[in-house]
Amino acid sequence: MLYDKKVVNILERAKAGIPLSKDDCIYFLNFDEYTIEASLMRSVASQIIRERNENSGIIIGQIGVETDQCPGNCKFCSFGEDHTSFQKWRISDEDLEFKINDFCKHDDLYGLYLMAMHNYNLDFYLETVKKSRKVLPKSTQLWANVGDSPLENFQEIKKAGISAIYHVCRIGEGEYTNLKPENRIQTMKNALDAGLEVYTCCEPIGPEHSIEEIVENIFIGIDLNCYQHAAMRRVAVPGSPLAKYGQITELRLSQIVAVVALASIAMSNTKYIGVHEPNELSYISGANIITAESGSNPRDTKEDTSKNRGFDMSTCRKMLYECGFDKIKRGDETTIDLNLDYLYKTESL
Ligand code: SF4
């Protein structure tokens, strides 16, 4: 036999809706990323997620609305106060409106994150949310990416027009960051208590992390019932202290994406799996969320990431198309046929 029967047994169970356990995840991540076992797992993950979602992908946007020297001081982030070259900056109303209109020109953006620093000013953030909601099409959801927050902040943020947050308890939280893992997890609980959805990610994965560490991190989100999950590799940001360890390859990242997808499928509403940064291998391994970015970005040293690492909307549409997705979904779950005509119409080719 080309591969172990155990591989088939676990994948057949996954096809029947039984998610990977922690032990299953460890088992699959112990295969090298180029093996038949890893490839088989990628295919099954991709098929399950595509079948749940009419073979559609979603495009989400992120706008960094401020930068500062951040006391979170994460050793992988370009804003960490001990190593950053960023100065305090806030987005202007004109720039915010311009960036939103740019993302939404063709009304195919599923959701938009407004990203602030760990220590953010709630009044400024609420104003930014309200201004954004006025400009955004109704078919685009508005989401928050902010630092650790109490319940009251999330209640206000929800009232202003936010429906979900992105939050993570990172691998090495408290060791490579000045933040406490328990506060990160409590923040996710606070958001859930405020009636917000919580989207999470296993991040930032570096070559030095053990398989067990990665799997434990994946299950933080699963145990909290975060039904939108993802994987992100750590980018070796020049000048950041952890850059010396380098990066995992996109091939390895896609294997982790497949494990995240197969471990998350117990939640019937898990239809969208993300990967950072976007790459084709992960879109044939279970991922179907692609992110366009503008403004500040912790993985970039340029003030406006859209001029450097960040993908624009055209690149996102084209990558989803090339990876075989038939449709793009909007935030109200309506769909757009993704074909060559659409790429020409949206100037994506
Ligand atoms: S990752 Fe977030 S909390 Fe950490 S330094 Fe960067 S902005 Fe601050």
Boltz pocket constraint, residues with backbone or C-beta under 6 A from the ligand:
constraints:
  - pocket:
      binder: B
      contacts: [[A, 70], [A, 71], [A, 72], [A, 73], [A, 74], [A, 77], [A, 78], [A, 79], [A, 80], [A, 81], [A, 116], [A, 117], [A, 118], [A, 147], [A, 177], [A, 298]]
      max_distance: 6.0
